[in-house]
Amino acid sequence: MKQIIKRLTPTPILNAAKSTYDAIRRLPQVPDAYLHPWRRESRRRMYELKDIHRGERCFVIGNGPSLKHTDLSKLKDEYTFGMNRIYLLFPELGFTTTYFASINDLVIEQCAEEIAALPMPKFIAWHSNRHFQRFPEDMIFLYTTYTGPQFAYDMTRRVWEGATVTNICLQAAFYMGFEQVILIGVDHSFTSKGEANKTVVSDGDDPNHFDTRYFGKGFRWQLPDLETSEMAYRMARRAYRKAGREILDATIGGKLTVFPKVSYDSLF
């Protein structure tokens, strides 16, 4: 029945109805998302980051296996965004990323202490605030949602997740004024198959990331939603191009086709 209604309903009406439904579902979240002390302070901290990197470039580091074939030492003096369990690489690298982001509730729940201890500004999903006992000085809670697709020009307000933390980094980088954003380690390919967003428990070493411990045995995680991620990436591409900026993809062997490809070594 649902599929029949979708086929018979004009697209503009269907989209309007979906947007209205999404907005109603989000209503109970709104008061805390704007009035809670942690969120008010997070918004103040985010305001301070507006356009602080105007005209500069940065690297958004994904967590794919291709990182094992990427000379990350070249990034020591670059602005970088790391995500989720990227910190497993820090001892080997000898340096940390400039910024960090994590929005997946399962990742944050299982790694909250490790995330809180990281020594850089951290963008964390507000819906996961319950996993933190205190509010670190360098943490910024973002009001992220699963629904209502759009590119966020104002990171102090609602931000669509787009089924990937990489999309959060692209929106944050835009807000902070970066002229050029370069993706690496965004392989956009997983050996694990199944229903998008389904929660699974790892039964052994992780083949989908740069470190087999990443989502190692016993770790709960969600299967990727690559289709929604690509929708988010296309929105980001349009926003950057409209502003005269660019997103490049320097992932070695990556499967993502949304952004122009560039050789990683040619960037240095």
Backbone as CSV, one residue per row, in Angstrom:
resi,resn,N_x,N_y,N_z,CA_x,CA_y,CA_z,C_x,C_y,C_z
1,MET,0.827,-1.203,0.000,0.000,0.000,0.000,0.866,1.260,0.000
2,LYS,1.908,1.265,0.840,2.782,2.433,0.937,3.423,2.746,-0.413
3,GLN,3.861,1.700,-1.132,4.506,1.906,-2.428,3.505,2.431,-3.461
4,ILE,2.255,1.983,-3.380,1.227,2.438,-4.312,0.954,3.927,-4.106
5,ILE,0.855,4.337,-2.832,0.626,5.751,-2.515,1.774,6.605,-3.034
6,LYS,3.000,6.117,-2.870,4.164,6.865,-3.344,4.145,7.032,-4.851
7,ARG,3.693,5.993,-5.574,3.651,6.060,-7.036,2.576,7.024,-7.523
8,LEU,1.451,7.076,-6.804,0.315,7.882,-7.251,0.393,9.340,-6.821
9,THR,1.198,9.635,-5.805,1.273,11.000,-5.273,2.336,11.805,-6.010
10,PRO,2.009,13.003,-6.509,3.017,13.853,-7.171,4.207,14.108,-6.245
11,THR,5.384,14.133,-6.815,6.602,14.276,-6.020,6.616,15.514,-5.121
12,PRO,6.236,16.707,-5.611,6.236,17.886,-4.728,5.357,17.702,-3.499
13,ILE,4.185,17.092,-3.684,3.282,16.871,-2.552,3.868,15.842,-1.596
14,LEU,4.463,14.801,-2.161,5.070,13.753,-1.336,6.214,14.317,-0.501
15,ASN,7.040,15.145,-1.131,8.167,15.733,-0.407,7.694,16.690,0.687
16,ALA,6.644,17.466,0.384,6.105,18.397,1.380,5.539,17.639,2.577
17,ALA,4.841,16.550,2.293,4.265,15.743,3.377,5.361,15.120,4.237
18,LYS,6.406,14.637,3.581,7.507,14.018,4.316,8.223,15.048,5.185
19,SER,8.430,16.239,4.648,9.101,17.291,5.416,8.285,17.683,6.641
20,THR,6.957,17.769,6.457,6.082,18.116,7.575,6.120,17.036,8.644
21,TYR,6.095,15.780,8.210,6.149,14.649,9.145,7.465,14.657,9.918
22,ASP,8.548,14.900,9.194,9.868,14.951,9.841,9.916,16.061,10.886
23,ALA,9.369,17.218,10.542,9.388,18.358,11.462,8.590,18.048,12.724
24,ILE,7.447,17.387,12.572,6.626,17.022,13.731,7.367,16.032,14.620
25,ARG,8.046,15.073,13.999,8.797,14.077,14.776,9.924,14.718,15.575
26,ARG,10.487,15.792,15.060,11.614,16.433,15.739,11.195,17.380,16.857
27,LEU,9.922,17.754,16.892,9.461,18.756,17.846,9.856,18.470,19.298
28,PRO,9.706,17.221,19.792,10.066,16.966,21.190,11.553,17.203,21.496
29,GLN,12.411,17.161,20.472,13.846,17.343,20.678,14.235,18.818,20.767
30,VAL,13.400,19.680,20.224,13.794,21.069,20.018,14.143,21.841,21.291
31,PRO,13.311,21.775,22.355,13.649,22.584,23.537,15.062,22.350,24.061
32,ASP,15.425,21.087,24.311,16.766,20.794,24.812,17.841,21.146,23.789
33,ALA,17.523,20.959,22.516,18.514,21.207,21.466,18.937,22.670,21.409
34,TYR,18.096,23.562,21.945,18.434,24.980,21.916,18.584,25.604,23.304
35,LEU,17.952,25.010,24.321,17.912,25.648,25.634,18.757,24.973,26.704
36,HIS,19.132,23.725,26.489,19.957,23.035,27.488,21.282,23.781,27.650
37,PRO,21.803,23.930,28.873,23.065,24.663,29.090,24.229,24.158,28.244
38,TRP,24.328,22.851,28.075,25.423,22.309,27.264,25.275,22.739,25.808
39,ARG,24.040,22.779,25.330,23.831,23.186,23.947,24.019,24.690,23.776
40,ARG,23.596,25.465,24.747,23.805,26.915,24.648,25.294,27.233,24.594
41,GLU,26.074,26.534,25.423,27.521,26.746,25.409,28.126,26.217,24.120
42,SER,27.607,25.116,23.611,28.098,24.556,22.348,27.870,25.526,21.203
43,ARG,26.712,26.170,21.198,26.429,27.136,20.144,27.378,28.326,20.234
44,ARG,27.668,28.762,21.458,28.618,29.866,21.626,29.993,29.472,21.088
45,ARG,30.430,28.257,21.412,31.738,27.785,20.946,31.752,27.679,19.418
46,MET,30.614,27.248,18.846,30.543,27.109,17.398,30.585,28.471,16.721
47,TYR,29.926,29.462,17.300,29.973,30.817,16.752,31.419,31.299,16.631
48,GLU,32.253,30.946,17.588,33.647,31.392,17.591,34.452,30.775,16.447
49,LEU,33.961,29.669,15.896,34.680,28.992,14.808,34.252,29.473,13.420
50,LYS,33.251,30.323,13.362,32.737,30.785,12.074,33.836,31.472,11.258
51,ASP,34.140,30.896,10.079,35.076,31.470,9.099,36.499,31.669,9.632
52,ILE,36.895,30.951,10.662,38.264,31.137,11.188,39.326,30.576,10.249
53,HIS,38.909,29.740,9.275,39.866,29.172,8.318,39.573,29.655,6.894
54,ARG,39.034,30.833,6.776,38.651,31.343,5.458,39.841,31.309,4.494
55,GLY,39.608,30.696,3.323,40.616,30.660,2.272,41.640,29.551,2.407
56,GLU,41.556,28.722,3.457,42.553,27.667,3.670,42.021,26.319,3.193
57,ARG,42.871,25.312,3.267,42.452,23.975,2.866,42.541,23.032,4.066
58,CYS,41.786,21.938,3.978,41.845,20.928,5.025,41.641,19.547,4.418
59,PHE,41.952,18.547,5.213,41.761,17.151,4.811,40.753,16.507,5.752
60,VAL,39.775,15.837,5.177,38.827,15.038,5.954,39.256,13.587,5.807
61,ILE,39.664,12.996,6.918,40.252,11.660,6.889,39.202,10.611,7.230
62,GLY,38.813,9.823,6.226,37.924,8.701,6.463,38.676,7.583,7.155
63,ASN,38.019,6.477,7.353,38.623,5.386,8.117,38.760,4.087,7.319
64,GLY,38.732,4.213,5.978,38.801,3.030,5.137,40.171,2.369,5.114
65,PRO,40.235,1.127,4.624,41.500,0.387,4.517,42.548,1.105,3.669
66,SER,42.108,1.996,2.778,43.067,2.696,1.916,44.031,3.566,2.708
67,LEU,43.695,3.889,3.947,44.627,4.674,4.769,45.946,3.936,4.967
68,LYS,45.889,2.606,4.915,47.108,1.813,5.095,48.076,2.017,3.935
69,HIS,47.577,2.548,2.819,48.412,2.778,1.640,48.607,4.278,1.377
70,THR,48.266,5.097,2.369,48.359,6.549,2.238,49.418,7.084,3.195
71,ASP,50.324,7.885,2.674,51.385,8.456,3.508,50.816,9.601,4.342
72,LEU,50.351,9.262,5.524,49.700,10.257,6.378,50.682,11.202,7.045
73,SER,51.956,10.911,6.987,52.952,11.810,7.579,52.927,13.174,6.890
74,LYS,52.451,13.206,5.642,52.368,14.464,4.901,51.363,15.435,5.523
75,LEU,50.499,14.925,6.392,49.418,15.746,6.944,49.780,16.408,8.271
76,LYS,50.975,16.206,8.736,51.348,16.698,10.068,51.100,18.191,10.234
77,ASP,51.368,18.968,9.208,51.222,20.423,9.303,49.990,20.944,8.562
78,GLU,49.055,20.034,8.247,47.824,20.413,7.568,46.669,20.457,8.573
79,TYR,45.615,21.164,8.208,44.386,21.119,8.998,43.652,19.830,8.643
80,THR,43.225,19.092,9.649,42.616,17.783,9.413,41.392,17.556,10.298
81,PHE,40.448,16.794,9.758,39.301,16.322,10.521,39.412,14.806,10.629
82,GLY,39.348,14.286,11.839,39.319,12.849,12.064,37.951,12.450,12.589
83,MET,37.607,11.176,12.404,36.253,10.739,12.755,36.253,9.414,13.492
84,ASN,35.272,9.256,14.367,35.035,8.008,15.086,36.309,7.444,15.722
85,ARG,36.792,6.291,15.311,37.933,5.672,16.005,39.272,5.962,15.309
86,ILE,39.355,7.102,14.636,40.605,7.499,13.991,41.756,7.547,14.988
87,TYR,41.438,7.761,16.257,42.481,7.896,17.276,43.311,6.627,17.461
88,LEU,42.843,5.505,16.925,43.665,4.288,16.965,44.957,4.470,16.177
89,LEU,44.945,5.437,15.254,46.125,5.723,14.425,47.106,6.683,15.089
90,PHE,46.657,7.441,16.064,47.475,8.523,16.595,48.839,8.074,17.128
91,PRO,48.934,6.964,17.866,50.260,6.546,18.353,51.250,6.297,17.217
92,GLU,50.758,5.716,16.125,51.629,5.442,14.973,51.998,6.728,14.248
93,LEU,51.034,7.655,14.133,51.273,8.904,13.423,52.229,9.824,14.164
94,GLY,52.083,9.865,15.479,52.890,10.792,16.258,52.256,12.167,16.351
95,PHE,51.060,12.336,15.817,50.309,13.585,15.939,48.820,13.263,15.844
96,THR,47.988,14.219,16.238,46.538,14.032,16.192,45.942,14.879,15.075
97,THR,44.688,14.635,14.774,43.988,15.497,13.828,43.676,16.830,14.504
98,THR,43.416,17.848,13.693,43.105,19.174,14.233,41.733,19.183,14.894
99,TYR,40.799,18.510,14.262,39.424,18.430,14.759,38.969,16.977,14.740
100,PHE,37.884,16.716,15.465,37.356,15.345,15.562,35.837,15.410,15.521
101,ALA,35.207,14.405,14.922,33.745,14.360,14.870,33.250,12.931,15.048
102,SER,32.135,12.807,15.752,31.469,11.509,15.899,29.993,11.757,16.158
103,ILE,29.134,11.078,15.415,27.691,11.297,15.551,26.913,10.002,15.745
104,ASN,27.536,8.854,15.515,26.823,7.589,15.631,26.674,7.197,17.092
105,ASP,25.438,6.969,17.507,25.186,6.715,18.922,25.873,5.446,19.422
106,LEU,25.946,4.416,18.599,26.590,3.175,19.024,28.094,3.379,19.233
107,VAL,28.725,4.114,18.324,30.154,4.389,18.458,30.412,5.211,19.720
108,ILE,29.603,6.262,19.911,29.815,7.132,21.064,29.560,6.386,22.372
109,GLU,28.506,5.577,22.400,28.190,4.823,23.622,29.355,3.923,24.036
110,GLN,29.961,3.243,23.075,31.011,2.279,23.380,32.396,2.917,23.540
111,CYS,32.553,4.163,23.089,33.864,4.799,23.097,33.859,6.170,23.778
112,ALA,32.839,6.463,24.574,32.676,7.806,25.132,33.897,8.264,25.932
113,GLU,34.454,7.402,26.756,35.598,7.803,27.580,36.804,8.126,26.710
114,GLU,37.052,7.315,25.699,38.183,7.555,24.799,37.987,8.860,24.035
115,ILE,36.748,9.107,23.585,36.452,10.333,22.833,36.628,11.555,23.719
116,ALA,36.098,11.505,24.939,36.189,12.644,25.845,37.629,13.010,26.165
117,ALA,38.520,12.032,26.123,39.921,12.268,26.479,40.751,12.832,25.324
118,LEU,40.195,12.867,24.114,40.952,13.372,22.970,41.255,14.860,23.136
119,PRO,42.461,15.288,22.736,42.921,16.646,23.054,42.664,17.713,22.000
120,MET,41.571,17.578,21.243,41.278,18.580,20.208,39.792,18.934,20.245
121,PRO,39.373,20.012,19.582,37.943,20.323,19.516,37.177,19.154,18.907
122,LYS,36.044,18.811,19.533,35.295,17.622,19.144,33.846,17.981,18.838
123,PHE,33.364,17.576,17.664,31.975,17.776,17.269,31.222,16.474,17.519
124,ILE,30.279,16.510,18.447,29.572,15.312,18.883,28.069,15.515,18.742
125,ALA,27.354,14.459,18.357,25.898,14.546,18.201,25.225,14.764,19.549
126,TRP,24.331,15.751,19.589,23.617,16.060,20.822,22.792,14.879,21.316
127,HIS,22.255,14.065,20.396,21.422,12.940,20.822,22.211,11.894,21.600
128,SER,23.538,12.023,21.647,24.378,11.095,22.413,24.946,11.725,23.678
129,ASN,24.421,12.871,24.085,24.995,13.573,25.241,24.914,12.758,26.521
130,ARG,23.946,11.843,26.606,23.767,11.062,27.835,24.946,10.148,28.142
131,HIS,25.818,9.937,27.162,26.960,9.045,27.375,28.147,9.753,28.030
132,PHE,28.009,11.045,28.287,29.095,11.808,28.893,28.687,12.301,30.278
133,GLN,29.569,12.096,31.242,29.287,12.489,32.617,29.592,13.964,32.858
134,ARG,30.444,14.520,32.029,30.788,15.926,32.165,30.872,16.546,30.768
135,PHE,31.025,17.844,30.722,31.042,18.588,29.459,32.443,19.170,29.265
136,PRO,33.323,18.465,28.521,34.691,18.955,28.323,34.727,20.319,27.653
137,GLU,35.749,21.093,27.951,35.865,22.449,27.418,36.017,22.487,25.903
138,ASP,36.524,21.392,25.320,36.773,21.403,23.879,35.728,20.592,23.104
139,MET,34.574,20.313,23.724,33.525,19.552,23.054,32.413,20.492,22.595
140,ILE,31.894,20.228,21.395,30.773,20.995,20.848,29.677,20.005,20.464
141,PHE,28.543,20.103,21.131,27.420,19.240,20.795,26.627,19.869,19.653
142,LEU,26.498,19.129,18.560,25.743,19.580,17.393,24.351,18.955,17.415
143,TYR,23.355,19.753,17.096,21.989,19.243,17.021,21.819,18.564,15.667
144,THR,22.181,17.294,15.591,22.091,16.540,14.342,20.816,15.709,14.316
145,THR,20.280,15.501,13.106,19.075,14.690,12.940,19.260,13.717,11.786
146,TYR,18.485,12.631,11.840,18.538,11.618,10.787,17.679,12.005,9.592
147,THR,16.716,12.906,9.823,15.739,13.242,8.792,15.860,14.710,8.387
148,GLY,15.137,15.068,7.321,15.150,16.450,6.847,16.401,16.786,6.069
149,PRO,16.638,16.134,4.925,17.860,16.346,4.139,18.067,17.803,3.734
150,GLN,19.225,18.342,4.073,19.619,19.683,3.649,21.086,19.880,4.019
151,PHE,21.731,20.817,3.349,23.096,21.183,3.698,23.029,22.313,4.715
152,ALA,23.705,22.161,5.833,23.634,23.156,6.911,24.684,24.241,6.714
153,TYR,24.234,25.461,6.478,25.146,26.599,6.394,25.412,27.189,7.780
154,ASP,24.521,26.912,8.707,24.660,27.403,10.080,24.746,26.209,11.017
155,MET,25.944,25.915,11.486,26.167,24.736,12.325,25.672,24.913,13.753
156,THR,25.187,26.089,14.102,24.643,26.285,15.444,23.191,25.816,15.513
157,ARG,22.596,25.549,14.362,21.206,25.107,14.300,21.167,23.622,13.928
158,ARG,20.070,23.168,13.365,19.948,21.744,13.036,20.873,21.373,11.884
159,VAL,21.482,20.191,12.000,22.410,19.701,10.980,21.993,18.288,10.584
160,TRP,21.761,18.082,9.292,21.395,16.739,8.814,22.635,15.861,8.747
161,GLU,22.505,14.638,9.270,23.652,13.735,9.316,24.004,13.149,7.951
162,GLY,22.993,12.847,7.142,23.287,12.289,5.827,23.890,10.904,5.876
163,ALA,23.631,10.162,6.960,24.053,8.764,7.107,25.560,8.576,7.151
164,THR,26.295,9.662,7.396,27.745,9.517,7.507,28.343,10.716,8.235
165,VAL,29.275,10.445,9.117,29.942,11.519,9.847,30.803,12.363,8.907
166,THR,31.180,11.810,7.769,31.938,12.581,6.786,31.151,13.803,6.338
167,ASN,29.832,13.636,6.208,28.985,14.764,5.812,28.985,15.854,6.878
168,ILE,29.044,15.482,8.132,29.130,16.464,9.217,30.418,17.268,9.077
169,CYS,31.514,16.587,8.767,32.799,17.276,8.608,32.775,18.233,7.431
170,LEU,32.126,17.839,6.334,32.042,18.718,5.166,31.249,19.984,5.496
171,GLN,30.187,19.838,6.278,29.397,21.002,6.652,30.151,21.879,7.651
172,ALA,30.845,21.249,8.583,31.637,22.003,9.562,32.759,22.766,8.867
173,ALA,33.425,22.109,7.908,34.526,22.746,7.192,34.034,23.963,6.408
174,PHE,32.861,23.848,5.818,32.277,24.980,5.094,32.012,26.130,6.054
175,TYR,31.385,25.821,7.173,31.052,26.839,8.179,32.314,27.547,8.679
176,MET,33.397,26.798,8.781,34.645,27.345,9.305,35.441,28.083,8.233
177,GLY,34.932,28.077,7.000,35.516,28.905,5.953,36.523,28.246,5.044
178,PHE,36.749,26.950,5.181,37.743,26.293,4.336,37.374,26.430,2.856
179,GLU,38.360,26.799,2.051,38.165,27.001,0.624,38.201,25.683,-0.140
180,GLN,39.070,24.791,0.305,39.255,23.505,-0.362,39.270,22.387,0.688
181,VAL,38.462,21.365,0.438,38.399,20.213,1.336,38.776,18.979,0.535
182,ILE,39.691,18.197,1.073,40.192,17.016,0.374,39.867,15.776,1.187
183,LEU,39.195,14.833,0.554,38.851,13.577,1.213,39.946,12.547,1.000
184,ILE,40.311,11.842,2.052,41.161,10.661,1.935,40.590,9.578,2.843
185,GLY,40.839,8.348,2.497,40.339,7.249,3.315,38.833,7.065,3.260
186,VAL,38.162,7.750,2.338,36.718,7.581,2.168,36.510,6.547,1.065
187,ASP,36.694,5.284,1.407,36.678,4.204,0.428,35.295,3.984,-0.171
188,HIS,34.245,4.276,0.615,32.864,4.142,0.133,32.604,2.719,-0.367
189,SER,33.159,1.757,0.365,33.022,0.359,-0.026,33.166,-0.505,1.220
190,PHE,32.237,-1.436,1.409,32.247,-2.298,2.591,32.098,-3.759,2.172
191,THR,32.874,-4.632,2.809,32.715,-6.067,2.536,31.479,-6.607,3.245
192,SER,31.095,-5.979,4.350,29.905,-6.397,5.093,28.665,-5.928,4.346
193,LYS,27.743,-6.848,4.089,26.536,-6.523,3.339,25.297,-6.735,4.201
194,GLY,24.212,-6.042,3.833,22.968,-6.217,4.564,22.130,-4.958,4.493
195,GLU,21.020,-4.965,5.205,20.089,-3.846,5.204,20.742,-2.594,5.778
196,ALA,20.611,-1.482,5.063,21.212,-0.219,5.501,20.736,0.145,6.900
197,ASN,21.684,0.584,7.731,21.434,1.059,9.098,21.090,-0.055,10.090
198,LYS,21.095,-1.290,9.654,20.814,-2.401,10.567,21.960,-2.542,11.567
199,THR,21.613,-2.734,12.838,22.629,-2.916,13.875,23.098,-4.361,13.889
200,VAL,24.405,-4.533,13.837,25.008,-5.862,13.862,26.115,-5.878,14.909
201,VAL,26.549,-7.082,15.268,27.640,-7.245,16.222,28.790,-7.938,15.505
202,SER,29.956,-7.325,15.547,31.115,-7.890,14.860,31.515,-9.218,15.502
203,ASP,31.791,-10.210,14.654,32.177,-11.529,15.179,33.653,-11.831,14.984
204,GLY,34.424,-10.808,14.600,35.858,-11.022,14.411,36.554,-9.738,14.019
205,ASP,37.712,-9.866,13.385,38.462,-8.688,12.953,37.663,-7.877,11.943
206,ASP,37.869,-6.571,11.964,37.153,-5.641,11.087,37.890,-5.499,9.760
207,PRO,37.249,-5.902,8.626,37.887,-5.774,7.314,37.572,-4.461,6.603
208,ASN,36.692,-3.660,7.206,36.174,-2.474,6.518,36.895,-1.180,6.846
209,HIS,37.857,-1.225,7.788,38.536,-0.019,8.228,40.042,-0.228,8.276
210,PHE,40.774,0.832,8.590,42.236,0.801,8.532,42.858,-0.078,9.601
211,ASP,42.089,-0.444,10.613,42.611,-1.235,11.726,41.597,-2.332,12.042
212,THR,42.065,-3.566,12.174,41.153,-4.681,12.432,40.449,-4.541,13.779
213,ARG,40.980,-3.678,14.659,40.350,-3.451,15.966,39.218,-2.436,15.893
214,TYR,39.099,-1.748,14.785,38.192,-0.603,14.664,36.778,-0.962,15.138
215,PHE,36.133,-1.878,14.438,34.895,-2.482,14.923,35.192,-3.956,15.154
216,GLY,36.054,-4.236,16.111,36.504,-5.598,16.360,35.435,-6.462,17.004
217,LYS,35.820,-7.673,17.337,34.884,-8.666,17.856,34.088,-8.113,19.033
218,GLY,32.755,-8.253,18.944,31.869,-7.813,20.006,31.390,-6.378,19.880
219,PHE,31.948,-5.612,18.930,31.553,-4.215,18.767,30.228,-4.141,18.024
220,ARG,29.306,-3.335,18.528,28.009,-3.126,17.878,28.111,-1.933,16.933
221,TRP,27.667,-2.114,15.700,27.731,-1.044,14.722,26.600,-1.190,13.715
222,GLN,26.425,-0.183,12.888,25.340,-0.187,11.916,25.881,-0.328,10.498
223,LEU,25.230,-1.152,9.711,25.632,-1.327,8.322,25.447,-0.005,7.569
224,PRO,26.317,0.290,6.611,26.298,1.595,5.938,25.074,1.811,5.062
225,ASP,24.730,3.086,4.910,23.658,3.507,4.003,24.311,4.375,2.933
226,LEU,24.916,3.733,1.956,25.700,4.446,0.951,24.835,5.327,0.055
227,GLU,23.601,4.916,-0.175,22.714,5.709,-1.043,22.419,7.068,-0.405
228,THR,22.078,7.069,0.877,21.804,8.336,1.562,23.070,9.177,1.670
229,SER,24.195,8.514,1.910,25.472,9.233,1.978,25.751,9.963,0.674
230,GLU,25.495,9.303,-0.453,25.739,9.929,-1.746,24.811,11.125,-1.963
231,MET,23.570,11.032,-1.476,22.666,12.179,-1.557,23.258,13.368,-0.791
232,ALA,23.787,13.088,0.396,24.387,14.147,1.212,25.619,14.729,0.530
233,TYR,26.422,13.874,-0.063,27.632,14.338,-0.746,27.289,15.246,-1.926
234,ARG,26.232,14.897,-2.657,25.835,15.737,-3.795,25.373,17.115,-3.324
235,MET,24.666,17.149,-2.198,24.265,18.434,-1.620,25.486,19.261,-1.240
236,ALA,26.480,18.601,-0.637,27.707,19.300,-0.240,28.447,19.819,-1.463
237,ARG,28.501,19.014,-2.514,29.177,19.429,-3.749,28.538,20.688,-4.313
238,ARG,27.205,20.714,-4.343,26.503,21.886,-4.868,26.762,23.116,-4.007
239,ALA,26.723,22.944,-2.694,26.928,24.083,-1.788,28.318,24.673,-1.960
240,TYR,29.312,23.823,-2.050,30.690,24.297,-2.209,30.869,24.987,-3.559
241,ARG,30.357,24.396,-4.613,30.518,24.987,-5.948,29.816,26.336,-6.036
242,LYS,28.635,26.419,-5.450,27.890,27.676,-5.472,28.666,28.792,-4.776
243,ALA,29.462,28.420,-3.770,30.245,29.403,-3.014,31.641,29.614,-3.606
244,GLY,31.922,28.958,-4.743,33.239,29.101,-5.366,34.316,28.310,-4.652
245,ARG,33.917,27.288,-3.925,34.866,26.427,-3.215,34.829,25.031,-3.836
246,GLU,35.632,24.109,-3.287,35.652,22.780,-3.890,35.943,21.682,-2.881
247,ILE,35.397,20.503,-3.200,35.713,19.269,-2.474,36.373,18.335,-3.464
248,LEU,37.550,17.833,-3.123,38.283,16.896,-3.969,38.395,15.551,-3.260
249,ASP,38.510,14.494,-4.033,38.616,13.144,-3.472,39.981,12.558,-3.836
250,ALA,40.841,12.452,-2.830,42.185,11.900,-3.032,42.319,10.506,-2.435
251,THR,41.192,9.857,-2.154,41.213,8.504,-1.607,41.855,7.550,-2.603
252,ILE,42.796,6.783,-2.154,43.483,5.821,-3.020,42.570,4.613,-3.265
253,GLY,42.138,4.454,-4.513,41.281,3.325,-4.870,39.855,3.445,-4.386
254,GLY,39.422,4.622,-3.986,38.075,4.806,-3.468,36.994,4.597,-4.517
255,LYS,35.814,4.191,-4.079,34.695,3.905,-4.984,33.715,5.069,-5.114
256,LEU,33.894,6.123,-4.345,32.998,7.264,-4.415,33.232,8.024,-5.724
257,THR,32.149,8.392,-6.406,32.274,9.062,-7.709,31.653,10.459,-7.718
258,VAL,31.260,10.981,-6.565,30.572,12.264,-6.505,31.511,13.441,-6.729
259,PHE,32.731,13.356,-6.202,33.657,14.483,-6.239,34.794,14.255,-7.240
260,PRO,35.367,15.333,-7.766,36.513,15.184,-8.675,37.665,14.446,-7.984
261,LYS,38.306,13.567,-8.744,39.425,12.797,-8.211,40.727,13.567,-8.393
262,VAL,41.639,13.373,-7.436,42.945,14.000,-7.523,43.962,13.056,-6.884
263,SER,45.177,13.071,-7.408,46.245,12.242,-6.853,46.697,12.807,-5.513
264,TYR,46.724,11.970,-4.518,47.111,12.416,-3.165,48.497,13.026,-3.162
265,ASP,49.462,12.377,-3.768,50.853,12.863,-3.742,51.000,14.197,-4.474
266,SER,50.118,14.478,-5.434,50.228,15.719,-6.202,49.851,16.944,-5.375
267,LEU,49.304,16.730,-4.200,48.823,17.835,-3.375,49.917,18.473,-2.522
268,PHE,51.108,17.868,-2.548,52.174,18.347,-1.663,53.400,18.768,-2.460
